[in-house]
C-alpha cells in the first residue's frame, strides 16, 4: 500500500515523497519511493519539482494541474535587492584595493576579474566551503555592488577555476605580482 509522506524543513518548506508498505516474512516494512518535490497545495496533492508543477494521485501517477487548484500568490519569495550585508566586504574591498598586488589579481583573468574577486571574498568572508552557495551569498552581500560583472553560477565558477589552474595564467599572475612588489628590476633572479 502506498502513501504520501510529508517532511517539513526548518525553513518552513514542506517536501513529499511516496512510501510503500509491504510485508516481509510476516512483518510490515516500508520503503521510500519516488520524491514528489515541494508541496504547493497539500489538499489537492500538487507538487513542484525541478520547475514543473503537477498533481500526483496515488495509483494514477502525475497529472496536469487544474487551474483552480493553483495558489493565487507566488510561492517563491523574491530575493532582496536593497538590503545587503555591507560591513565585512566593504572593509575588505577598501583594504585590498589599496594593496600593490590588487591589480595583479585583477589582471590574472581580466575578462573574469569580478568573478575571481567575488570568489576570493566568498572564501575569505564565509565559513561555507561549497561553491554552490556563492551565488546566494553574492546577491545579499556588498560584493554585488563592488563586482557587478561577477557570474557565480556553478558552471562559471568551474570554468574560472579551470582557467586559474592553467600554467599560463599562474605565470602571468606571478610576473605581475613580483613586478608590483619588487619593481621592475627587483624580481629578476627569483
N, C-alpha and C positions, 0 to 999 in steps of 0.2 A: 504494500500500500504506500503510495506517495503522498507527501505533504510539503507545504512551503514553510521553510524555517526563516525567521526574520532575525537580523542581528543589528542592533543599534550601536553605532560607533560613538566615541567620546565627543565628536563634533556635532552630534545630533542626526547625522545622516543614517538612514536605515537601508541595509542591503538584504537581499534574499537569495536563497538557493533551494533547490529541490533535495529533499531527503527521502529515502525509501526504506521502509521497514520490511524485514524478511526473517524467515525462520532458518536457523542453522542448528541442527541436532537438538531440536525442541526448544531452543532459546530464541527469543525475539531480539534481533540486532538491527542496527540502522547503518546505512552508508550514505555518504554525501554524493549527490548527483550534480546536475548542471547548475552553474551560477546564473542567476537571473539578472543581477546588476542592482542598481539603486532603485529603491521603491519610490514611485511617483504618486501612486494612488493605491493604498492598501486594500480598500474595499472592492475596487474593480480589478485588482491584480495587474496593475500597469507598472512597468519597469523601464528603466533606461540603461542600456549597456552599449559602450563604445559609440555614443552619439545617436543610437537608434532607440526610439520609444516604441514599445509593443505591449500587447496584452498576453498573458500566459494563463491558459486554462489547463488544469491537470487532466491528463488523458487525451487532450486535443493538441496541446503544444502552443506555439507562438501564433498570434493573430494580429491583424491590423487593429489599431486603437480606434474605438468610436470617438468622434469629436466631442460628444457630450461628457466623456469620461476624463478628458484632459483638464488639468487645473488652469484657471484663467490667468494667474500671475506666473512670472518666471520663477523657476525653482533654483536657478543658478544665480547667486548674488554677483553683482557687478564688482569688479576689482576697484579698490580705492586708487585714485589718481592724484589727489591733492594732499593726502596725509602720508608723509614719508618719514622713515627713520633717518634722522638728519645728522646727529652729532658725530658718531664714530667715523662714518665715511667722509664727512666734510673735513674733519680734523686730519684724517689720513691723506686725503687729496691735497689739502693745503701743505702738509709736511712733505709728501713725496714730490709734489710738483716743484718744490724748491731745491731738490737734491740734484746733483750733477748727472746722475745716472737715469733720471726720468726720461729724457729724450732717447736714451739708448733702448729703454723698454718700448717706447712708442715706435721706434724705428726698426725693432726686431721683426715685427709684422705690420708694416704701415697700413695695409688695407684692413687689418683686423685689430688695430691698436685699441679701440674702445672695448672690444670683446675681451682682449687679453688683460687690460687693466681692470675691467669689471670682474673677471675671473680671479685675478690676484686679490682684489678687495674681498671677494666672496670667501676665499681661503683664509685670509688674514682675520676677517671680522666675524666669522661664524664658526660654530663647532660642527657644522654639517660637513661630512666628507663626500657625500654623494652629489655629483654634479647635476643630477636630475632636479634638485631643489633650487638651483642657481637662478632660474628664470623667475620663480616666485619671489625669491629674496630681492632680486634686482628691481622688480616692479614696485616694491614697497620701500626702497632704500634711496638715499640721496644719489647713489651711483647712477640711478635712472636719469638724473639731470646732468651729472658730471660726464657721463659717457653715453650720449643719446644714440649713437650708432651701434651700440653693442647688440649682438644677437646671441642670446644664451639658450637657444634651443639645444636639445641634447645632440642632434645631428651636427649642428655647427660647432659645438664645443669639441666633439670628436675630431672634426676637420681641423680646428685650430690647434689642438694638442698634437695631432699628427704632423702638421706643418712645423710646430715648435720643436718637435723632436728631430727634425732633419739637421744634418751636419752643416749645411749651408747657412741656415738661419742661426744656428748656435755660433758659428764662426763670425758671422756678421755682427751678432749681438756683442760678443766679447771684444771684437775690434773696436766697436763704438764705445763700449763700456771702459776699456782700458785707455782709450784715447781721451774720454771725458774726465777720467780720474787722474791720469798722469800727464795729460797733454800730448802733443804730437810727438815729442821726442822721448818721453819717459817710458813709453810702453814697449820700446824695442828691446829685444833680448828676453822678454818674459815668455 
